[in-house]
Amino acid sequence: MKYFRLSQDAVKALADTYSTPLLVLSLEQIELNYKLLAENMPDVKIYYAIKANPDERIIRKLDTLGGYFDVASDGEMRMLNQLGIDSDRMVYANPVKTNSGLKVAHDVGVHKFTFDSESEIEKMATATPGGTVLLRIRVDNPHALVDLNKKFGVHPDEALELLTKAKAAGLDVAGLCFHVGSQSTSSEAYIAALKSCRKLFDAAKGLGMQLHILDIGGGFPIPTLTEEPDVAQMAAAIYKVIRQYFPDTEIWAEPGRYICGTAVNLITQVIGTKVRNNQQWYFLDDGLYGTFSGVIFDHWDFELETFKTGKTIPATFAGPSCDSLDIMFRDKHTVPMEIGDLILVPNCGAYTSASATVFNGFAKTQIVVWEEVYKAIQAKLELATAG
Ligand SMILES: *Cc1c(COP(=O)(O)O)cnc(C)c1O
């Protein structure tokens, strides 16, 4: 699969026009990603987990494609509400909700929730009597990059008791959910979770509870430096098992990184060079407190395309702030560079700008939409070749 990737000429023209650092978002890539998942998992409702990249233009695009949204806070619900997204299209999928989150859910009419503890039942029943709830089950997945099951999900042995208590509290006990962990490169964990959920659906039926929704969460992967997962094949394999075990159940998925990860490229430039302790250092105009926040929050290793060929050296890459924590990579192999050299960072859309800060007075990196600026950039490139 070919993902959105700017050419060297486009990188130069964009840097000339907008200066750096600059994030370039392709809404066409967002659409392709959404459709690939939708085609391989027909009739699965796709709830985009907006925490991965809450850019308004991504949300509008997914809204026009008929998407749904996974939200986790008062701010996310308010934002979608202001964009005109119907509250029926949102699930408040944070197992431990804040008071203001519950209040906003009530005010804007969000009535679908997930939970994984007894203490949450009364909170939901009080804020939204009769609300629709899914119980989050813990699943173990050694293949995930970020293991969300350390923080969330009940052991299947405790599930029936919590479902029963939620029902007694007057909630609409509708089903189960799980999250196999972020960047899961195999369908195995999903399939194991599906089997475990089937057993719980049957056991719940025995107790008089007709579960009818299953939410398989997020975790679908994006390409890494060493691996390009085949998401179409993975989704199709998972879907086959879904329909085998849950022929009539309403199925939801909550992809985050997969939808937005490949749709954004970063253009950054070398603003300083030095040699320290016998290693070459490069300072870039975007750093760990900015777009590269994914190095910390998402344990991500980014590809740096320098458009140079030749012998590589191990180098340290640091960001522009005055904090010594602001180092993205050590011993990263690169062709030697100079001040002013531009670097393209592809697959930069998930857990990057979403977790960027304005620490030290560096503004968040501007985001332009490729399909909106393309024509002007193209004209510039043609002028350059003509001249
Ligand atoms: C973060 C999150 C997601 C999205 O995870 P990805 O790995 O980005 O796909 C989905 N569901 C829940 C509940 C989450 O917290």
The ligand as a Tripos MOL2 file, in Angstrom:
@<TRIPOS>MOLECULE
LIG
   15    15     1     0     0
SMALL
NO_CHARGES

@<TRIPOS>ATOM
      1 C1         -6.9660    5.2720   22.5300 C.3       1 LIG1
      2 C2         -8.1820    4.4500   22.3780 C.ar      1 LIG1
      3 C3         -8.5390    3.9640   21.1200 C.ar      1 LIG1
      4 C4         -7.6810    4.1430   19.8860 C.3       1 LIG1
      5 O1         -6.5420    3.3570   19.9660 O.3       1 LIG1
      6 P1         -5.5710    3.2240   18.6960 P.3       1 LIG1
      7 O2         -4.5110    2.2990   19.1720 O.co2     1 LIG1
      8 O3         -5.0710    4.5770   18.3780 O.co2     1 LIG1
      9 O4         -6.3660    2.6440   17.5840 O.co2     1 LIG1
     10 C5         -9.7280    3.2590   21.0110 C.ar      1 LIG1
     11 N1        -10.5210    3.0420   22.0890 N.ar      1 LIG1
     12 C6        -10.1980    3.4920   23.3140 C.ar      1 LIG1
     13 C7        -11.1200    3.2290   24.4320 C.3       1 LIG1
     14 C8         -9.0260    4.2050   23.5000 C.ar      1 LIG1
     15 O5         -8.7050    4.6380   24.7200 O.3       1 LIG1
@<TRIPOS>BOND
     1     1     2 1
     2     2     3 ar
     3     2    14 ar
     4     3     4 1
     5     3    10 ar
     6     4     5 1
     7     5     6 1
     8     6     7 2
     9     6     8 1
    10     6     9 1
    11    10    11 ar
    12    11    12 ar
    13    12    13 1
    14    12    14 ar
    15    14    15 1
@<TRIPOS>SUBSTRUCTURE
     1 LIG1         1 GROUP 0 **** ****
